[in-house]
Amino acid sequence: MNAKEEMLKAIGASSVDELFRDIPPAVRRDRIDMPAGLEEMEARRRVEGLARMNRAPKLSFAGAGCYQHYIPAAVREVVMRSEFITAYTPYQPEISQGVLQAVFEYQSLMAELTGYEVVNSSMYDMGSALGEAAIMAYRIKEGRNFIVPKHMHRWKRMVLEAYLHGLGLKIVGAEMDARTGLIDTASLRSLAAADACGAYVENPNVFGCVERNLAEIREATRGVPLIMGVDPILLSTIRPPSEYGVDIAIAEGGPISFGLNFGGPMLGIFATTKEHLRKMPGRIVGQTVDADGRTAYCLTLATREQHIRRAKATSNICTNEALCAVGSAAYISLLGRDGLKRVASRCYENAHHLAKQVGSMKGFRAPVFDSDFYCEFVARAPVQAHALLAKLSELGIQGGVALADHVTGFDPNHLLIASTDVHCGRDLDAYLEALGKVTGGGA
């Protein structure tokens, strides 16, 4: 028996091919044809040529989970410091005190903002935070069903399905109220009573609508761990989910750290109660003292399977978004609570002004839902959304997103339009003028 056969026998495999059985045969390759390497100067020219293909719009009104906010220049100065430029976990506290302290401050700020006792040092993005939160809910209460809004972002649901596939959990959708666009609490109550291990709701939801009946939602899911997706800026103006008995809060923090940058990087915010600390994924940076009694920082909880917990690990996430966490901490510190409130107010006012004006244009209906909304709203256009957005793009405006691409159950004419603090009155007027021009309508 040769060495290869001995190794296969030791791991219980009959052949090398068996090691790759999870990879579909159609995508397997015996070898990868890589192009020849380039000299540095030629490689730079190639990359610069690719970068010139990017088309950044003059104005963007897209949202659907990621929103354009103004990031103060000081935030970039902080995150560009060489001491912070790594996403990897600081395993050696004796040489990583600055990074550990910065992450500790991030946790503290997010704990104050969300109202929870425990915030981990971050997840990859909101999608991974949702997947980890659902698995955590299953550790708190076993059940075969996990409840989500029937109308939620398609990509977020796909990530959740990937996380729960191995556990054999079924994702069930709670209905929405067709008039308000909010979750139907009667549907939620019925599903929660049917062997549910957890429930997920959003505030604001995928339509931008703000839930006002959070106490009723908590009552409808009584006895089932409740997870809530929130907006970190909006939390400065509304009561935090912790005050309604929500077990876990998650959020997307990428837009308040680096900004959007053609899609990333992102930051998954994850907060929970002290009661559920040991069931939480990720890691926590804690404050302690060193041998000389001086303040020091270290990883006090790390749930990764490669750490000492091994088979008892609550997550296999291997690192965190430390640089994005530092960026969001810098953003919140610079603005403060009053500054965050001003940003939230401007987002709210811009979106409501835009909705009113769009709704007065010929052939448009906006907002579609009869409920309050934060920084985005659903509109129905007199033409298909894709055609409308393509014409706006030619004018240098990213006019929103086609809702049917992201949420099931909507026709091709539905648009999701967002407006944030980066827009001034001239920007809103430019959008409305362009919208009237490409549709041939007006007020």
C-alpha positions as CSV (number, residue, x, y, z in Angstrom):
1,M,0.0,0.0,0.0
2,N,1.5,3.3,-1.1
3,A,1.4,6.6,0.8
4,K,-1.7,7.9,-1.1
5,E,-3.7,4.7,-0.4
6,E,-2.7,4.9,3.3
7,M,-3.9,8.5,3.6
8,L,-7.2,7.7,1.8
9,K,-7.8,4.7,4.1
10,A,-7.0,6.8,7.2
11,I,-9.7,9.3,6.3
12,G,-12.2,6.7,5.1
13,A,-12.2,7.7,1.4
14,S,-12.1,5.2,-1.4
15,S,-10.5,7.6,-4.0
16,V,-9.2,11.1,-4.5
17,D,-12.3,11.9,-6.6
18,E,-14.5,11.3,-3.5
19,L,-12.8,14.2,-1.8
20,F,-14.3,16.5,-4.5
21,R,-17.8,15.0,-4.6
22,D,-19.4,18.3,-3.3
23,I,-18.1,20.1,-6.4
24,P,-20.6,19.6,-9.3
25,P,-18.8,17.6,-12.2
26,A,-19.8,20.3,-14.7
27,V,-17.5,22.9,-13.1
28,R,-14.6,20.7,-12.3
29,R,-11.3,21.3,-14.1
30,D,-8.1,19.2,-14.2
31,R,-6.1,22.4,-14.7
32,I,-6.7,26.1,-14.9
33,D,-5.4,27.9,-17.9
34,M,-3.8,31.0,-16.4
35,P,-2.4,33.8,-18.6
36,A,1.3,34.6,-18.5
37,G,2.4,37.0,-15.8
38,L,2.9,40.7,-16.5
39,E,5.6,43.1,-15.6
40,E,4.6,45.6,-12.9
41,M,4.1,48.6,-15.2
42,E,2.0,46.5,-17.7
43,A,-0.1,45.1,-14.8
44,R,-0.7,48.7,-13.6
45,R,-1.9,49.8,-17.0
46,R,-4.2,46.8,-17.2
47,V,-5.8,47.5,-13.9
48,E,-6.1,51.2,-14.6
49,G,-7.8,50.3,-17.9
50,L,-10.3,48.1,-16.1
51,A,-11.0,50.9,-13.5
52,R,-11.8,53.3,-16.3
53,M,-14.7,51.0,-17.3
54,N,-16.5,51.9,-14.1
55,R,-19.3,54.3,-14.6
56,A,-20.1,56.2,-11.4
57,P,-23.4,58.2,-11.6
58,K,-23.5,61.8,-10.8
59,L,-26.4,61.2,-8.5
60,S,-27.6,57.9,-6.9
61,F,-31.0,57.2,-5.5
62,A,-30.5,53.5,-5.1
63,G,-30.9,51.8,-1.7
64,A,-32.4,48.4,-1.0
65,G,-30.2,47.8,2.1
66,C,-27.1,49.9,1.2
67,Y,-27.4,53.6,1.4
68,Q,-25.0,56.4,0.4
69,H,-24.2,58.7,3.3
70,Y,-21.6,61.4,3.6
71,I,-18.5,60.1,5.3
72,P,-16.4,62.8,6.9
73,A,-12.8,63.1,5.7
74,A,-11.5,62.4,9.2
75,V,-12.9,58.8,9.0
76,R,-10.8,58.0,6.0
77,E,-7.7,59.4,7.8
78,V,-8.4,57.1,10.8
79,V,-8.9,53.9,8.8
80,M,-5.9,54.7,6.5
81,R,-3.5,54.5,9.4
82,S,-1.2,51.6,8.8
83,E,-1.8,50.2,12.3
84,F,-5.5,49.5,11.4
85,I,-5.1,48.2,7.8
86,T,-5.8,44.5,8.4
87,A,-9.1,42.7,8.7
88,Y,-7.5,39.8,10.6
89,T,-8.1,39.0,14.2
90,P,-5.4,40.5,16.6
91,Y,-4.3,37.2,18.2
92,Q,-1.3,38.7,20.1
93,P,-2.7,41.3,22.5
94,E,0.7,42.4,23.6
95,I,1.4,44.0,20.2
96,S,-2.2,44.8,19.2
97,Q,-3.5,47.0,22.0
98,G,-4.4,49.9,19.6
99,V,-6.5,47.7,17.4
100,L,-8.1,45.9,20.3
101,Q,-9.0,49.2,22.0
102,A,-10.5,50.6,18.8
103,V,-12.7,47.5,18.4
104,F,-13.6,47.7,22.1
105,E,-14.8,51.3,21.5
106,Y,-16.8,50.1,18.5
107,Q,-18.5,47.5,20.6
108,S,-19.3,50.2,23.3
109,L,-20.7,52.7,20.9
110,M,-22.9,50.1,19.2
111,A,-24.1,48.8,22.6
112,E,-25.2,52.4,23.5
113,L,-26.8,52.8,20.1
114,T,-28.8,49.5,20.2
115,G,-29.4,49.4,23.9
116,Y,-27.9,45.9,24.3
117,E,-25.4,44.7,26.9
118,V,-23.3,42.7,24.4
119,V,-22.1,43.5,20.9
120,N,-19.5,41.3,19.1
121,S,-16.6,42.7,17.2
122,S,-18.5,42.4,13.9
123,M,-19.7,39.9,11.2
124,Y,-18.9,40.0,7.5
125,D,-22.1,41.8,6.5
126,M,-25.8,41.9,7.4
127,G,-26.6,38.8,5.5
128,S,-24.0,36.7,7.4
129,A,-25.2,38.4,10.6
130,L,-28.8,37.1,9.8
131,G,-27.5,33.6,9.1
132,E,-25.6,33.5,12.4
133,A,-28.5,35.0,14.3
134,A,-30.8,32.3,13.0
135,I,-28.5,29.6,14.1
136,M,-28.1,31.3,17.4
137,A,-31.9,31.4,17.8
138,Y,-31.9,27.6,17.1
139,R,-29.4,27.1,19.9
140,I,-31.8,29.1,22.3
141,K,-34.9,27.2,21.2
142,E,-35.1,24.2,19.0
143,G,-37.7,24.0,16.4
144,R,-38.0,23.1,12.7
145,N,-39.2,26.4,11.3
146,F,-37.5,29.8,11.0
147,I,-39.9,32.8,10.3
148,V,-39.0,35.7,8.0
149,P,-41.1,38.3,6.2
150,K,-42.5,36.8,3.0
151,H,-41.4,39.9,1.3
152,M,-37.7,40.4,2.0
153,H,-34.6,41.0,-0.1
154,R,-34.0,38.0,-2.3
155,W,-30.2,38.0,-1.8
156,K,-30.5,38.1,2.0
157,R,-32.9,35.2,1.9
158,M,-30.5,33.2,-0.2
159,V,-27.7,33.7,2.3
160,L,-30.0,32.6,5.1
161,E,-31.0,29.5,3.2
162,A,-27.3,28.6,2.8
163,Y,-26.7,29.0,6.5
164,L,-29.8,26.9,7.5
165,H,-29.5,24.1,4.9
166,G,-27.2,22.0,7.0
167,L,-29.5,22.1,10.0
168,G,-32.5,21.0,8.0
169,L,-34.5,24.0,9.1
170,K,-37.4,25.3,7.0
171,I,-37.8,29.0,6.2
172,V,-41.4,30.1,6.4
173,G,-42.7,33.5,5.3
174,A,-45.0,35.8,7.3
175,E,-47.5,37.7,5.2
176,M,-47.5,41.5,4.8
177,D,-50.4,43.9,5.1
178,A,-51.1,44.8,1.4
179,R,-52.2,48.3,2.4
180,T,-49.3,49.3,4.7
181,G,-46.5,47.1,3.5
182,L,-45.9,46.1,7.2
183,I,-45.7,42.6,8.5
184,D,-49.0,40.9,9.3
185,T,-49.0,40.1,13.0
186,A,-51.7,37.6,12.8
187,S,-49.7,35.6,10.3
188,L,-46.6,36.0,12.5
189,R,-48.5,34.7,15.5
190,S,-49.8,31.7,13.6
191,L,-46.3,30.7,12.4
192,A,-44.7,31.3,15.8
193,A,-47.0,28.7,17.3
194,A,-46.0,26.1,14.7
195,D,-42.7,24.7,15.9
196,A,-40.7,27.8,15.3
197,C,-37.1,28.2,16.5
198,G,-36.9,31.9,15.7
199,A,-38.4,34.9,13.9
200,Y,-36.8,37.7,11.9
201,V,-38.4,41.1,11.2
202,E,-37.0,44.3,9.8
203,N,-37.4,47.9,10.9
204,P,-37.4,49.7,8.5
205,N,-38.3,46.8,6.2
206,V,-37.4,46.2,2.6
207,F,-39.8,48.8,1.4
208,G,-38.4,51.5,3.7
209,C,-41.5,51.3,5.9
210,V,-41.1,51.8,9.6
211,E,-42.8,49.4,12.0
212,R,-44.8,51.2,14.7
213,N,-46.3,48.1,16.3
214,L,-43.1,46.5,17.7
215,A,-44.8,45.6,21.0
216,E,-47.5,43.7,19.1
217,I,-44.8,41.9,17.1
218,R,-43.0,40.9,20.3
219,E,-46.3,39.6,21.7
220,A,-47.1,37.7,18.5
221,T,-43.7,35.9,18.8
222,R,-43.8,35.3,22.6
223,G,-41.7,32.3,23.5
224,V,-39.7,32.4,20.2
225,P,-36.3,34.2,19.9
226,L,-36.9,37.4,18.0
227,I,-34.3,38.9,15.7
228,M,-34.7,42.4,14.3
229,G,-32.8,44.0,11.4
230,V,-32.3,47.8,12.1
231,D,-30.7,50.9,10.6
232,P,-27.9,52.2,12.8
233,I,-28.6,55.9,11.9
234,L,-32.4,55.6,12.5
235,L,-31.7,54.1,15.9
236,S,-30.6,57.6,17.0
237,T,-34.2,58.8,16.7
238,I,-36.4,55.8,17.7
239,R,-36.5,53.5,20.7
240,P,-34.0,50.7,20.3
241,P,-35.3,47.1,19.8
242,S,-33.9,46.1,23.2
243,E,-36.7,48.1,24.9
244,Y,-39.3,45.8,23.1
245,G,-37.7,42.6,24.3
246,V,-36.0,41.7,21.0
247,D,-33.4,39.1,21.6
248,I,-30.9,39.9,18.8
249,A,-30.4,43.0,16.7
250,I,-28.5,43.0,13.5
251,A,-27.6,45.9,11.1
252,E,-25.5,46.8,8.1
253,G,-22.7,49.2,9.1
254,G,-20.7,49.4,5.8
255,P,-22.4,52.6,4.6
256,I,-21.2,54.4,7.7
257,S,-17.6,53.2,7.6
258,F,-16.1,53.4,4.1
259,G,-19.2,54.1,2.1
260,L,-20.4,52.0,-0.8
261,N,-17.2,51.7,-3.0
262,F,-18.9,49.8,-5.8
263,G,-20.3,47.2,-3.3
264,G,-18.1,46.8,-0.3
265,P,-16.6,46.1,2.1
266,M,-19.5,45.7,4.4
267,L,-19.9,45.4,8.2
268,G,-22.4,43.1,10.0
269,I,-23.4,44.6,13.4
270,F,-24.6,42.0,15.9
271,A,-26.0,42.8,19.3
272,T,-27.7,40.7,22.0
273,T,-28.5,40.4,25.7
274,K,-26.0,39.3,28.3
275,E,-28.3,36.2,28.9
276,H,-27.4,34.9,25.4
277,L,-23.7,35.8,25.5
278,R,-22.4,32.3,25.4
279,K,-24.6,31.4,22.4
280,M,-23.4,34.4,20.3
281,P,-21.1,33.9,17.3
282,G,-18.0,35.9,16.6
283,R,-15.7,37.3,19.2
284,I,-15.7,40.0,21.9
285,V,-12.9,42.3,22.9
286,G,-12.8,43.0,26.6
287,Q,-11.1,45.5,28.9
288,T,-8.9,44.1,31.7
289,V,-5.6,45.0,33.4
290,D,-2.1,43.8,32.8
291,A,0.4,42.5,35.4
292,D,1.2,46.0,36.4
293,G,-2.4,47.0,36.9
294,R,-2.6,49.1,33.7
295,T,-5.7,49.1,31.5
296,A,-5.3,46.5,28.7
297,Y,-7.5,44.8,26.1
298,C,-7.8,41.3,24.9
299,L,-10.1,38.8,23.2
300,T,-12.3,37.6,26.1
301,L,-14.6,35.5,24.0
302,A,-13.8,33.7,20.7
303,T,-16.2,31.1,19.4
304,R,-14.4,30.0,16.3
305,E,-14.0,26.2,16.0
306,Q,-10.2,26.5,15.8
307,H,-10.0,28.0,19.2
308,I,-10.3,26.0,22.4
309,R,-14.0,25.4,22.1
310,R,-13.5,23.3,18.9
311,A,-16.6,21.1,18.5
312,K,-18.6,23.3,20.9
313,A,-17.9,26.4,18.8
314,T,-21.0,28.5,17.9
315,S,-19.6,29.7,14.6
316,N,-16.9,29.0,12.0
317,I,-16.5,32.7,11.0
318,C,-12.7,33.0,11.0
319,T,-12.2,36.7,11.3
320,N,-14.1,40.0,11.6
321,E,-14.5,43.3,9.7
322,A,-12.2,45.1,12.1
323,L,-11.3,48.0,9.7
324,C,-14.9,48.7,8.9
325,A,-15.8,48.5,12.6
326,V,-13.1,51.1,13.4
327,G,-14.4,53.2,10.5
328,S,-18.0,53.1,11.8
329,A,-16.8,53.9,15.4
330,A,-15.0,56.9,14.0
331,Y,-18.1,58.0,12.1
332,I,-20.3,57.8,15.2
333,S,-17.7,59.5,17.4
334,L,-17.4,62.4,15.0
335,L,-21.1,62.9,14.6
336,G,-22.3,62.1,18.1
337,R,-25.9,61.4,18.9
338,D,-27.1,64.9,17.8
339,G,-25.2,64.6,14.6
340,L,-26.7,61.2,13.9
341,K,-30.2,62.6,14.6
342,R,-29.5,65.4,12.0
343,V,-28.5,62.8,9.4
344,A,-31.6,60.7,10.1
345,S,-33.8,63.8,9.9
346,R,-32.3,64.9,6.6
347,C,-32.8,61.3,5.2
348,Y,-36.4,61.3,6.3
349,E,-37.2,64.8,5.0
350,N,-35.5,64.2,1.6
351,A,-37.3,60.9,1.0
352,H,-40.7,62.4,2.0
353,H,-40.2,65.4,-0.2
354,L,-39.2,63.2,-3.1
355,A,-42.1,60.8,-2.6
356,K,-44.6,63.7,-2.6
357,Q,-43.2,65.1,-5.8
358,V,-43.0,61.8,-7.6
359,G,-46.5,60.9,-6.6
360,S,-47.8,64.1,-8.2
361,M,-46.2,63.3,-11.6
362,K,-48.4,61.9,-14.4
363,G,-48.7,58.1,-14.3
364,F,-46.8,57.7,-11.1
365,R,-48.1,56.4,-7.7
366,A,-45.9,57.2,-4.7
367,P,-45.7,56.1,-2.1
368,V,-47.4,52.8,-2.8
369,F,-47.9,51.8,0.8
370,D,-49.9,53.7,3.4
371,S,-47.4,53.8,6.2
372,D,-44.6,56.0,7.4
373,F,-41.2,55.4,5.8
374,Y,-37.6,56.4,6.6
375,C,-35.2,57.1,3.7
376,E,-36.7,55.1,0.8
377,F,-40.2,54.3,-0.6
378,V,-41.9,52.2,-3.2
379,A,-43.2,54.0,-6.3
380,R,-45.1,52.6,-9.3
381,A,-44.0,54.1,-12.6
382,P,-46.1,54.3,-15.9
383,V,-43.3,52.4,-17.7
384,Q,-41.2,49.3,-16.8
385,A,-38.6,50.1,-14.2
386,H,-35.6,48.7,-16.1
387,A,-36.4,50.9,-19.1
388,L,-36.8,53.9,-16.9
389,L,-33.6,53.3,-15.0
390,A,-31.7,52.8,-18.2
391,K,-32.8,56.2,-19.6
392,L,-32.0,57.9,-16.2
393,S,-28.6,56.3,-16.3
394,E,-27.9,57.9,-19.7
395,L,-28.4,61.2,-17.9
396,G,-26.0,60.3,-15.1
397,I,-28.6,59.4,-12.5
398,Q,-29.0,56.1,-10.8
399,G,-32.7,56.4,-10.3
400,G,-33.4,53.6,-7.8
401,V,-33.7,49.8,-8.1
402,A,-36.3,47.7,-9.9
403,L,-38.2,46.2,-6.9
404,A,-39.1,43.0,-8.8
405,D,-35.4,42.1,-9.1
406,H,-35.1,42.0,-5.3
407,V,-38.5,41.1,-3.8
408,T,-41.0,38.6,-5.1
409,G,-44.6,39.5,-5.9
410,F,-44.1,42.9,-7.6
411,D,-44.7,43.8,-11.2
412,P,-41.9,45.3,-13.5
413,N,-43.2,48.8,-13.0
414,H,-42.4,49.0,-9.3
415,L,-39.4,51.1,-8.2
416,L,-37.6,51.4,-4.8
417,I,-36.3,55.0,-4.5
418,A,-33.9,56.2,-1.7
419,S,-32.7,59.6,-0.7
420,T,-30.2,60.3,2.1
421,D,-28.2,63.1,3.6
422,V,-25.9,63.4,0.6
423,H,-28.8,64.9,-1.5
424,C,-29.5,68.6,-1.4
425,G,-32.5,70.5,-2.9
426,R,-30.7,70.8,-6.3
427,D,-30.2,67.1,-6.4
428,L,-33.8,66.3,-5.8
429,D,-34.9,68.8,-8.4
430,A,-32.5,67.3,-10.9
431,Y,-33.9,63.9,-10.3
432,L,-37.5,65.0,-10.7
433,E,-36.6,66.9,-13.9
434,A,-34.9,63.9,-15.3
435,L,-37.8,61.6,-14.3
436,G,-40.3,63.9,-16.1
437,K,-38.1,64.1,-19.1
438,V,-37.7,60.3,-19.6
439,T,-41.4,59.6,-19.0
440,G,-42.8,62.6,-20.8
441,G,-44.8,63.5,-17.7
442,G,-44.8,66.3,-15.1
443,A,-46.6,67.4,-12.1
